[in-house]
Amino acid sequence: MTVLSFDQEGVDVVYEGTEFRMEKELIEEATEKEYPDVTDHEVLQMVEESPPLSGEPRRVAEILD
């Protein structure tokens, strides 16, 4: 299971027991969107090849509210 923890500057990720940080600039470059408009599903797809997506995607702006 992948765990994503969002904050104003990026995302802390735990993937298969490995912890790492994805800075918002990297996420913006990869998605070609402003960080607040990126969804949790998009970030998860950057981490995992075929993630099990469930529920509605949530924008970072909604998550940080």
C-alpha positions as CSV (number, residue, x, y, z in Angstrom):
1,M,0.0,0.0,0.0
2,T,1.2,3.5,-0.9
3,V,0.8,6.3,1.6
4,L,0.7,9.9,0.4
5,S,1.0,12.8,2.9
6,F,0.4,16.2,1.2
7,D,1.7,19.6,2.4
8,Q,2.2,23.0,0.9
9,E,5.6,22.1,-0.5
10,G,5.1,18.6,-1.8
11,V,4.3,15.0,-0.9
12,D,5.9,12.6,1.5
13,V,5.5,9.1,0.0
14,V,5.8,5.6,1.6
15,Y,6.0,3.1,-1.2
16,E,6.8,-0.6,-0.6
17,G,8.4,0.3,2.7
18,T,10.6,3.1,1.1
19,E,10.0,6.7,2.2
20,F,10.8,9.6,0.0
21,R,9.7,13.2,-0.8
22,M,8.3,14.6,-4.0
23,E,8.7,18.3,-4.2
24,K,5.8,20.3,-5.7
25,E,8.1,21.6,-8.5
26,L,8.7,18.0,-9.7
27,I,4.9,17.2,-9.5
28,E,4.1,20.4,-11.5
29,E,6.6,19.6,-14.1
30,A,5.4,16.0,-14.5
31,T,1.7,16.8,-14.6
32,E,2.1,20.2,-16.4
33,K,-0.4,21.7,-13.8
34,E,-0.1,24.0,-10.9
35,Y,0.4,22.0,-7.7
36,P,-3.1,22.9,-6.1
37,D,-4.8,21.6,-9.3
38,V,-3.0,18.2,-9.2
39,T,-5.1,15.3,-7.9
40,D,-4.1,12.6,-5.4
41,H,-4.8,10.0,-8.2
42,E,-2.3,11.7,-10.5
43,V,0.4,11.7,-7.8
44,L,-0.3,8.0,-7.0
45,Q,0.1,7.2,-10.7
46,M,3.5,8.9,-10.7
47,V,4.6,6.5,-7.9
48,E,2.9,3.2,-8.9
49,E,2.6,1.8,-12.4
50,S,-1.0,0.6,-12.1
51,P,-2.3,1.8,-8.8
52,P,-5.7,0.7,-7.5
53,L,-7.6,3.9,-7.7
54,S,-10.7,4.2,-5.6
55,G,-13.1,7.0,-4.9
56,E,-13.2,10.4,-6.5
57,P,-9.9,12.1,-7.2
58,R,-9.2,15.0,-4.8
59,R,-7.3,18.1,-5.8
60,V,-4.3,19.1,-3.6
61,A,-6.1,22.4,-2.8
62,E,-9.1,20.4,-1.4
63,I,-6.8,18.1,0.6
64,L,-4.9,21.0,2.2
65,D,-8.1,23.0,3.1
